[in-house]
Amino acid sequence: MIYKDFQDLKLSQLGFGAMRLPVINGKDSDIDQDAANEMVKVAMESGINYFDTAWGYHGGNSEIAMGKALSSYDRSSFYLADKFPGYDLSNMTKVREIFEKQLEKTGAAYFDFYLF
């Protein structure tokens, strides 16, 4: 894997985007957790250390699935990015609430990157 320096971080040049995880029976919100776990395993074994998810992916379930898939890895071994759902202007008054809910859904204590 090729890594690039970003400030004091060493990020894999390839990242793992969780916008399109495998689903069961074609239902976008019903993620195949076993397949997602395997994808993350292969990514980690390949040296990928940047994982990206968002509130709107898979009807809100991408954050949960990625949290489960990454939970067996040392948190210091990867970087996690999430995004604020700014496409819905009514969310602008709930930034802290949504951020905390995203932490809860991923099971993360923190995000390395948070896109607003």
GULUMVEX-723111 format. One line per 2 residues: number of its first residue (from 1); for each residue x, y, z of C-alpha. Coordinates in nm, 4 decimals. Example, Ala and Ser with C-alpha at 12.3 -4.5 7.8 and 13.67 -1.06 7.14 Angstrom:
REM residues 2
1	1.2300 -0.4500 0.7800 | 1.3670 -0.1060 0.7140
//
This chain:
REM residues 116
1	0.0000 0.0000 0.0000 | 0.1169 0.3496 -0.0739
3	0.0731 0.6009 0.2071 | 0.0652 0.9788 0.1911
5	0.1544 1.2173 0.4701 | -0.1283 1.4454 0.5743
7	-0.0150 1.6756 0.8528 | 0.1074 1.4229 1.1117
9	-0.0974 1.1296 0.9744 | 0.0002 0.8554 0.7309
11	-0.3071 0.7855 0.5190 | -0.3412 0.5029 0.2717
13	-0.3663 0.6364 -0.0807 | -0.6746 0.4193 -0.1261
15	-0.9674 0.4603 0.1083 | -1.2755 0.2525 0.1822
17	-1.6025 0.4298 0.1060 | -1.9138 0.2805 0.2645
19	-2.1735 0.4387 0.0381 | -2.2424 0.1072 -0.1343
21	-2.2135 -0.1927 0.0951 | -2.3600 -0.5339 0.0028
23	-2.7299 -0.5632 0.0818 | -2.9730 -0.8474 0.1402
25	-3.2676 -0.8959 -0.0986 | -3.1909 -0.5717 -0.2807
27	-3.3105 -0.3569 0.0098 | -3.0686 -0.0628 0.0464
29	-3.1110 -0.0292 0.4228 | -3.0627 -0.4044 0.4893
31	-2.6832 -0.4392 0.4851 | -2.5252 -0.7839 0.4662
33	-2.3105 -0.7460 0.7795 | -2.1057 -1.0613 0.7172
35	-2.0105 -0.9403 0.3692 | -1.9324 -0.5904 0.5011
37	-1.7123 -0.7432 0.7723 | -1.5228 -0.9419 0.5098
39	-1.4759 -0.6346 0.2915 | -1.3308 -0.4394 0.5841
41	-1.1067 -0.7353 0.6721 | -0.9670 -0.7493 0.3180
43	-0.9197 -0.3715 0.3175 | -0.7320 -0.3776 0.6488
45	-0.5179 -0.6723 0.5365 | -0.4368 -0.4771 0.2196
47	-0.3145 -0.1800 0.4219 | -0.6135 0.0502 0.3775
49	-0.6454 0.2643 0.6885 | -0.9004 0.5310 0.5841
51	-1.2710 0.4459 0.6165 | -1.5524 0.6805 0.5181
53	-1.9207 0.6632 0.6030 | -2.2098 0.9092 0.6270
55	-2.5487 0.9678 0.7849 | -2.7309 0.9268 0.4544
57	-2.5674 0.6066 0.3295 | -2.7947 0.3003 0.3289
59	-3.0798 0.4787 0.5007 | -2.8553 0.5603 0.7953
61	-2.7338 0.2043 0.8441 | -2.3872 0.2403 0.6905
63	-2.2574 0.4026 1.0098 | -2.3865 0.1108 1.2176
65	-2.2458 -0.1529 0.9810 | -1.9067 0.0164 0.9614
67	-1.8951 0.0509 1.3388 | -1.9575 -0.3219 1.3751
69	-1.7080 -0.4140 1.1027 | -1.4324 -0.1958 1.2487
71	-1.4992 -0.2837 1.6134 | -1.2582 -0.5779 1.6128
73	-0.9638 -0.3582 1.5100 | -0.7486 -0.1397 1.7320
75	-0.8921 0.2113 1.6945 | -0.5443 0.3556 1.6467
77	-0.4927 0.1366 1.3368 | -0.7378 0.3257 1.1133
79	-0.8853 0.6681 1.0430 | -1.2614 0.7139 1.0416
81	-1.4436 0.9869 0.8524 | -1.8110 1.0769 0.8781
83	-2.0220 1.3546 0.7319 | -2.2836 1.5934 0.8616
85	-2.6135 1.5639 0.6695 | -2.6113 1.9228 0.5470
87	-2.8405 1.8409 0.2555 | -3.1320 1.8815 0.4997
89	-3.1317 2.2435 0.6187 | -3.3477 2.1566 0.9198
91	-3.0444 1.9707 1.0571 | -2.8503 2.2960 1.0979
93	-3.0045 2.3516 1.4404 | -2.9111 1.9996 1.5565
95	-2.5387 1.9799 1.4768 | -2.4243 1.8594 1.8197
97	-2.7156 1.6151 1.8562 | -2.6500 1.4604 1.5146
99	-2.2738 1.4438 1.5724 | -2.3244 1.2596 1.9017
101	-2.5752 1.0232 1.7390 | -2.3206 0.9455 1.4658
103	-2.0579 0.8640 1.7282 | -2.3101 0.6355 1.8967
105	-2.4074 0.4626 1.5706 | -2.0451 0.3925 1.4773
107	-1.9451 0.3023 1.8314 | -1.6527 0.5421 1.7941
109	-1.5199 0.7673 2.0670 | -1.4119 1.0161 1.8014
111	-1.3894 1.0794 1.4275 | -1.0560 1.1556 1.2687
113	-1.2299 1.3577 0.9981 | -1.5738 1.5154 1.0062
115	-1.6993 1.6753 0.6871 | -1.9549 1.9494 0.7162
//
